Amino acid sequence: MRITNSQLRDESLRQIQANLDRLSDLQRQVATGKRFTRVEEDPLGATVVMRAERGKRAIDQFAKNGTNAQVRLGAEEAVVKQVTDLLRQGRDFALSFAKGDPPYTASQVSQRQLAADQLDRLIEEAIAFGNTKIGNEYILAGERSTTPPFESTPGPTLGAYLGGTAARRVAIADGVTVAPNHTGDQYLGPAIAQLIALRDAVDPANGQTESQVQVQVSAVFDAGQDLLLSLAQTGMVGNQLAATLKANTVVKNDLETQRATAQDIPLEESVTKLLALQTTIEASYNATSRLLNLTITDYLR
């Protein structure tokens, strides 16, 4: 089949137009630093980018959850340390002032009443710590986070636990959750109850012997040891949380590398391609111009 000059001209013009379209793409790459900006330009690369971006967004949410969990862990740690100190003070008051057996002397009544009054103050402080809030949530109330976990109204139910028993968990990585706080019934509730029992044993109106007070002092000590156990558990959760968030950072960096490899184009590469294509287009213009001149000459013969 004979290829005419007209066919050669048309093909050259099509190639020039295609190269001009490619030139526009390369100019966009130089301007944006991206190999593509639309899915249809590179479906496979776009899939990699979307998967990486989705993973990065998930890790950002895990980081937010983790930061909130660390704040709650720190708050519980502070509460436990404060209440542990209150228990120590309560033991000291009882051992120092709750002397003697019934019938008490006037001095013993006065001393025991002084200790009971001080224990009342410690109980109020312990309940206030137990009702610690972050934002609108009570950290030790479990799933009933909008309800104060400990009864603070004076009376027979003072110190009673009113919160939930299910520890709230948060996701900090794919398939990994932690409970940043204990529920108040686990450790703090029993500690408050023992402090109240010690107050009742010291109160001269209840006629408890000195040995009975010492039994309650021992119970308060044991409650304090349990609080230290909860503190150790909180520390373990904090270590797990920190390690997981650190690992998440590594994963996020890997995802960013995947995204960049699929989408980003080095400036040197895009400029080199642009200059090479410009040279090709100039050569195509020159060749087509000669072809057009040849076609006109043939026509005039």
Beta strands, then each sheet from edge to edge (+ up, - down):
strand 1: 133-134
strand 2: 137-138
strand 3: 170-173
strand 4: 176-178
sheet 1: 1+ 2-
sheet 2: 3+ 4-
end
